[in-house]
Amino acid sequence: MIIVVLALILCVLLGVLILIPRGRKSGHSKKVESNASNKKASKIYSKAEVSLHNKKTDCWIIIKDKVFDVTSYVEEHPGGDAILAHAGDDSTEGFYGPQHATRVFDMIDDFYIGDLEQY
């Protein structure tokens, strides 16, 4: 009986840890504020312009024709430098890969800066 109660308590604690979002670094919250204003008047970027932002210290990616400045997230990326594989280019396929938890789909909007120019 005690084992069942302890197992139940452990499950509840694990559930709480999974459901409560992690705290973000203070620098990240500044990024969210600045991008919130960009959502109102989104900018259009050419693929050539995005391609210039292809470094660890200046990293933009394209996901489904939307442009994201993920520079502030590169160091936090759980996959390490894998995020840089498509820096300055289209990362749609990698972003929707099986390695990502559903949490990333909510997080990515914080980094939105505009749309990709359509030809």
Backbone hydrogen bonds in HBPLUS format (Angstrom, degrees):
<---DONOR---> <-ACCEPTOR-->    atom                        ^
c    i                          cat <-CA-CA->   ^        H-A-AA   ^      H-
h    n   atom  resd res      DA  || num        DHA   H-A  angle D-A-AA Bond
n    s   type  num  typ     dist DA aas  dist angle  dist       angle   num
A0005-VAL N   A0001-MET O   3.12 MM   4  6.44 158.3  2.17 149.1 154.3     1
A0006-LEU N   A0002-ILE O   2.90 MM   4  6.14 166.0  1.92 154.5 158.3     2
A0007-ALA N   A0003-ILE O   2.89 MM   4  6.01 157.5  1.94 146.6 153.1     3
A0008-LEU N   A0004-VAL O   2.95 MM   4  6.13 153.3  2.02 144.9 152.1     4
A0009-ILE N   A0005-VAL O   2.95 MM   4  6.21 160.1  1.99 152.3 157.4     5
A0010-LEU N   A0006-LEU O   2.95 MM   4  6.13 160.5  1.98 149.3 154.7     6
A0011-CYS N   A0007-ALA O   2.97 MM   4  6.18 155.2  2.04 145.8 152.2     7
A0012-VAL N   A0008-LEU O   3.02 MM   4  6.27 156.6  2.07 148.7 154.8     8
A0013-LEU N   A0009-ILE O   3.00 MM   4  6.25 163.1  2.03 153.0 157.2     9
A0014-LEU N   A0010-LEU O   2.96 MM   4  6.16 162.2  1.99 151.0 155.8    10
A0015-GLY N   A0011-CYS O   2.90 MM   4  6.04 155.9  1.96 145.5 152.6    11
A0016-VAL N   A0012-VAL O   2.97 MM   4  6.23 153.4  2.04 149.3 155.9    12
A0017-LEU N   A0013-LEU O   3.03 MM   4  6.30 159.1  2.08 148.7 154.0    13
A0018-ILE N   A0014-LEU O   3.01 MM   4  6.24 148.5  2.11 146.9 155.1    14
A0019-LEU N   A0015-GLY O   2.99 MM   4  6.13 155.6  2.05 147.3 153.8    15
A0020-ILE N   A0016-VAL O   3.01 MM   4  6.00 151.1  2.09 152.7 158.0    16
A0028-HIS N   A0025-LYS O   2.96 MM   3  5.28 130.6  2.21 104.8 118.2    17
A0029-SER N   A0025-LYS O   3.35 MM   4  6.83 146.1  2.47 148.5 157.4    18
A0031-LYS N   A0027-GLY O   3.38 MM   4  6.69 148.4  2.49 137.1 144.9    19
A0031-LYS N   A0028-HIS O   3.01 MM   3  5.03 118.2  2.41  95.5 110.9    20
A0032-VAL N   A0028-HIS O   3.08 MM   4  6.48 149.6  2.17 148.6 156.7    21
A0033-GLU N   A0029-SER O   3.13 MM   4  6.41 158.5  2.18 146.0 150.5    22
A0034-SER N   A0030-LYS O   3.07 MM   4  6.37 163.5  2.10 152.3 155.9    23
A0035-ASN N   A0031-LYS O   2.97 MM   4  6.15 156.1  2.03 149.6 156.3    24
A0036-ALA N   A0032-VAL O   2.92 MM   4  6.04 139.0  2.09 144.7 155.6    25
A0039-LYS N   A0035-ASN O   3.10 MM   4  6.38 138.3  2.28 147.8 156.9    26
A0115-ASP N   A0043-LYS O   2.77 MM  72  6.23 151.6  1.85 160.6 169.6    27
A0045-TYR N   A0115-ASP O   2.81 MM  70  6.13 162.8  1.84 165.6 171.7    28
A0117-GLU N   A0045-TYR O   2.69 MM  72  5.47 154.3  1.76 153.9 150.0    29
A0050-VAL N   A0046-SER O   3.07 MM   4  6.40 161.3  2.10 152.4 156.9    30
A0051-SER N   A0047-LYS O   2.95 MM   4  6.09 151.9  2.03 144.1 151.9    31
A0052-LEU N   A0049-GLU O   3.25 MM   3  5.58 152.3  2.33 105.1 112.8    32
A0053-HIS N   A0050-VAL O   2.98 MM   3  5.64 161.3  2.01 122.0 127.8    33
A0060-TRP N   A0053-HIS O   3.07 MM   7  5.40 166.6  2.09 143.5 139.6    34
A0055-LYS N   A0058-ASP O   3.04 MM   3  4.96 162.0  2.07 134.9 130.8    35
A0058-ASP N   A0055-LYS O   3.08 MM   3  4.96 155.6  2.14  99.9 107.6    36
A0070-VAL N   A0059-CYS O   2.87 MM  11  5.67 132.7  2.10 152.4 167.2    37
A0088-GLY N   A0060-TRP O   2.63 MM  28  5.17 164.1  1.66 175.5 170.6    38
A0061-ILE N   A0068-PHE O   2.87 MM   7  5.36 154.3  1.94 150.5 159.1    39
A0068-PHE N   A0061-ILE O   2.90 MM   7  5.36 161.4  1.93 161.9 166.1    40
A0062-ILE N   A0089-ASP O   3.01 MM  27  5.92 147.8  2.12 147.6 144.8    41
A0091-SER N   A0062-ILE O   2.68 MM  29  5.58 164.1  1.70 154.1 159.1    42
A0063-ILE N   A0066-LYS O   2.92 MM   3  5.32 158.5  1.97 151.3 157.5    43
A0066-LYS N   A0063-ILE O   3.04 MM   3  5.32 146.2  2.16 108.8 119.0    44
A0116-LEU N   A0065-ASP O   2.91 MM  51  4.99 172.6  1.92 133.5 131.9    45
A0067-VAL N   A0114-GLY O   2.73 MM  47  5.19 174.8  1.74 142.3 143.6    46
A0113-ILE N   A0067-VAL O   2.89 MM  46  5.80 172.4  1.90 154.9 153.5    47
A0069-ASP N   A0111-PHE O   2.94 MM  42  5.41 149.6  2.04 158.5 151.6    48
A0073-TYR N   A0070-VAL O   2.85 MM   3  5.20 149.7  1.95 112.3 122.5    49
A0074-VAL N   A0070-VAL O   3.17 MM   4  6.36 126.0  2.48 153.0 167.8    50
A0074-VAL N   A0071-THR O   3.36 MM   3  5.47 150.3  2.46 103.0 110.7    51
A0076-GLU N   A0073-TYR O   2.94 MM   3  5.20 127.9  2.22 106.4 121.0    52
A0077-HIS N   A0073-TYR O   2.98 MM   4  6.05 126.4  2.28 154.4 170.1    53
A0077-HIS N   A0074-VAL O   3.32 MM   3  5.27 146.3  2.44  98.2 107.5    54
A0080-GLY N   A0077-HIS O   2.94 MM   3  5.44 150.8  2.03 124.8 125.2    55
A0082-ALA N   A0079-GLY O   3.31 MM   3  5.61 162.9  2.35 123.8 125.8    56
A0084-LEU N   A0081-ASP O   2.83 MM   3  5.36 152.5  1.90 114.9 123.6    57
A0085-ALA N   A0082-ALA O   3.11 MM   3  5.42 163.3  2.14 110.4 115.6    58
A0087-ALA N   A0084-LEU O   3.17 MM   3  4.70 173.9  2.17 102.9 102.8    59
A0089-ASP N   A0086-HIS O   2.90 MM   3  5.10 140.8  2.06 141.8 136.5    60
A0095-PHE N   A0091-SER O   2.83 MM   4  5.88 159.0  1.87 160.3 167.1    61
A0096-TYR N   A0092-THR O   3.12 MM   4  6.30 156.5  2.18 152.6 156.9    62
A0097-GLY N   A0094-GLY O   3.17 MM   3  5.06 160.0  2.21 105.4 107.5    63
A0100-HIS N   A0097-GLY O   3.40 MM   3  6.21 172.5  2.41 121.6 123.5    64
A0104-VAL N   A0101-ALA O   3.18 MM   3  6.09 157.8  2.24 125.2 128.0    65
A0105-PHE N   A0102-THR O   3.10 MM   3  5.62 144.7  2.23 112.4 121.3    66
A0106-ASP N   A0103-ARG O   3.14 MM   3  5.54 140.9  2.30 107.0 116.8    67
A0107-MET N   A0103-ARG O   3.14 MM   4  6.44 156.4  2.20 147.8 155.0    68
A0108-ILE N   A0104-VAL O   3.03 MM   4  5.97 158.4  2.08 150.9 152.9    69
A0110-ASP N   A0107-MET O   2.96 MM   3  5.78 153.5  2.03 125.6 132.3    70
A0111-PHE N   A0108-ILE O   2.98 MM   3  5.59 160.3  2.02 119.3 125.3    71
A0112-TYR N   A0109-ASP O   3.33 MM   3  5.25 167.5  2.35 104.4 108.1    72
